[in-house]
Amino acid sequence: MRQTVPVPRDTDDGHRLLGAWERQLRRLAPAVAREELEAVGVELLARYGEPHRAYHDASHLAEVLTAVELLADHADDLPVVVAAAWWHDAVYDVRATPGRNEADSAELAERVLGGWSVEPRRVARVGALVRMTAAHDPALGDRDGELLSDADLAVLAAAPERYARYVADVRREYAHVPDADFAAGRTEVLRELLAHDRLYRTPEGAERWEQAARDNLARELAALR
């Protein structure tokens, strides 16, 4: 029996994502039983539906997957990128030390995919891509890393209403942090992002999103001041 997927805001969106999961992961793990594939998809969506998540939820996952599809021509191994997108925030603890969530998410992906007899090289690549999202600094020439990094950061270039909701959702996730401390930490994050020569590494991502993202970041930084 199909389980109810606890996705915030829109239950239909959860079922749509589950259908996408089954189609997409079948390309990476063609031998796995449908029931097992579905069960892991349900578990992942339950993770993205955890109540402490305000931004890193199923809506974020859906946006990342949409951006991956948009930039798909840049990929060397698209099924690996898609799998990494699904797992990249599978573990999310707002109190974790930097990089811990990504490391735990990567280990989860490697454990599941390894159990499905996916080629070890591709299992390792999924894990490496998930870990890369901690710093969004893919190695030079890593086209799959460039694609996933751009997709994960696409929200920075969102229209003003969506960007404002993103900012508010991030603050809600860190509601336990006092206002002054949050403002100081967020200011540091924004300054680090703006200091990058390029936020987006794929040609299409840079063309579509670079200037809009910088404008959004600069406005948010000015508001924090």
C-alpha positions in Angstrom: 0.0 0.0 0.0 1.3 3.5 -0.9 2.1 5.5 2.2 1.0 9.1 2.7 4.0 11.4 2.1 4.3 14.1 4.7 5.3 17.0 2.5 4.6 20.6 3.8 2.2 23.0 2.1 1.0 20.6 -0.7 0.3 16.9 -0.4 -0.1 16.6 -4.2 3.4 17.9 -4.5 4.6 15.0 -2.4 3.1 12.4 -4.7 4.5 14.2 -7.7 7.9 14.1 -6.2 7.6 10.5 -5.3 6.7 9.7 -8.9 9.7 11.7 -10.1 11.9 9.8 -7.7 10.9 6.4 -9.0 11.5 7.5 -12.6 14.8 9.2 -12.0 16.4 6.7 -9.6 15.4 3.8 -11.9 18.1 5.1 -14.3 20.8 4.7 -11.6 19.5 1.5 -10.0 17.6 -0.5 -12.6 17.7 -3.8 -10.7 16.2 -2.6 -7.4 12.7 -3.8 -6.7 10.0 -1.2 -7.2 8.7 -1.6 -3.6 12.1 -1.0 -2.2 12.7 2.0 -4.4 9.4 3.5 -3.4 10.0 2.9 0.3 13.3 4.8 0.2 11.6 7.7 -1.7 8.9 7.8 1.0 11.6 7.9 3.7 13.5 10.7 2.0 10.3 12.8 1.6 9.5 12.2 5.2 12.9 13.6 6.1 12.3 16.7 4.0 8.9 17.0 5.7 10.4 17.1 9.2 8.7 19.8 11.3 11.9 21.7 12.2 12.5 22.5 8.5 11.2 25.8 7.1 13.4 26.2 4.1 15.3 22.9 3.6 12.0 21.1 2.9 10.3 19.4 0.0 9.7 22.7 -1.7 13.4 23.3 -1.7 14.0 19.8 -3.0 11.5 20.4 -5.8 13.2 23.7 -6.8 16.6 22.1 -6.9 15.4 19.2 -9.1 13.7 21.7 -11.4 17.0 23.6 -11.7 19.0 20.4 -12.3 16.6 19.6 -15.2 17.0 23.1 -16.6 20.8 22.8 -16.5 20.9 19.1 -17.5 22.9 19.6 -20.7 25.9 20.5 -18.5 26.0 17.1 -16.8 28.5 14.4 -17.4 26.4 11.8 -15.5 22.9 13.2 -15.0 21.5 10.3 -13.0 24.3 10.8 -10.4 23.5 14.5 -10.2 19.8 13.8 -9.7 20.5 11.2 -7.0 22.8 13.7 -5.2 20.1 16.4 -5.4 17.6 14.0 -3.7 20.0 13.2 -0.9 21.8 16.5 -0.5 19.7 17.7 2.5 18.4 14.3 3.6 19.9 15.0 7.1 19.4 18.5 8.4 20.1 19.5 12.0 20.3 23.3 12.4 22.6 22.8 15.4 25.1 20.6 13.6 28.7 21.7 13.1 29.5 23.0 9.5 29.6 20.2 7.0 28.2 17.5 9.4 24.7 17.5 7.7 26.2 17.1 4.3 28.6 14.3 5.5 25.7 12.4 7.2 23.5 12.9 4.1 26.3 11.6 1.8 26.9 8.5 4.1 23.2 7.8 3.9 23.2 8.0 0.1 26.3 5.8 -0.2 24.8 3.2 2.2 21.5 2.9 0.2 23.0 3.0 -3.2 25.7 0.5 -2.3 23.0 -1.8 -1.1 21.4 -1.5 -4.5 24.5 -2.7 -6.3 25.0 0.6 -8.1 28.5 0.8 -9.6 30.9 1.8 -6.8 32.4 4.7 -8.8 28.9 6.2 -9.2 28.1 5.6 -5.5 31.2 7.5 -4.5 30.4 10.3 -6.9 27.0 10.8 -5.4 28.5 11.0 -2.0 31.2 13.4 -3.2 28.6 15.7 -4.8 26.5 15.8 -1.6 29.5 16.7 0.5 30.4 19.4 -2.1 27.1 21.3 -1.2 28.6 22.2 2.2 30.8 24.8 0.6 29.4 25.0 -3.0 33.0 24.9 -4.3 33.2 22.2 -7.0 36.6 21.3 -8.3 37.7 22.9 -11.5 36.3 20.9 -14.4 33.8 19.0 -12.3 30.7 19.6 -14.5 28.4 17.6 -12.3 29.5 19.5 -9.2 29.0 22.8 -11.0 25.5 21.8 -12.0 24.5 20.7 -8.5 26.0 23.7 -6.9 24.2 26.1 -9.2 20.9 24.2 -8.7 21.2 24.4 -5.0 21.9 28.2 -5.1 19.3 29.0 -7.7 17.0 30.4 -5.0 19.4 33.3 -4.5 18.2 34.6 -7.9 14.5 34.2 -7.2 11.9 36.9 -7.7 11.6 39.3 -4.8 8.6 37.6 -3.2 10.2 34.2 -3.3 13.5 35.5 -2.1 11.8 37.2 0.8 10.1 34.0 1.7 13.4 32.2 1.5 15.0 34.7 3.9 12.0 34.4 6.3 12.2 30.6 6.2 15.9 30.5 7.0 15.3 32.7 10.0 12.5 30.4 11.2 14.8 27.4 11.0 17.2 29.3 13.3 14.6 30.6 15.6 16.6 29.4 18.6 19.4 31.9 17.7 19.0 35.4 19.2 18.4 38.2 16.6 21.7 39.9 17.1 23.7 36.6 16.7 21.6 35.6 13.7 22.2 39.0 12.0 25.9 38.7 12.6 26.1 35.2 11.2 23.9 35.9 8.2 25.9 39.0 7.4 29.0 36.9 7.3 27.4 34.4 5.0 26.2 37.1 2.6 29.6 38.8 2.5 31.3 35.5 1.7 28.8 34.8 -1.1 29.3 38.3 -2.6 33.0 37.9 -2.4 33.0 35.0 -4.9 34.1 35.9 -8.4 31.2 33.8 -9.6 28.2 32.4 -7.7 27.2 30.2 -10.6 29.7 27.9 -12.4 27.7 26.7 -15.4 27.4 29.1 -18.3 23.6 29.0 -18.4 23.4 29.4 -14.6 25.6 32.4 -14.7 23.7 34.0 -17.5 20.3 33.4 -16.0 21.0 34.0 -12.3 24.3 35.8 -11.5 23.1 39.4 -11.5 19.8 38.8 -9.9 21.4 36.8 -7.1 23.9 39.5 -6.4 21.1 42.1 -6.3 19.1 40.1 -3.9 22.1 39.4 -1.6 23.2 43.1 -1.6 19.6 44.2 -0.7 19.5 41.7 2.1 22.9 42.7 3.4 21.9 46.4 3.3 18.7 45.6 5.3 20.8 43.8 8.0 23.0 46.8 8.4 
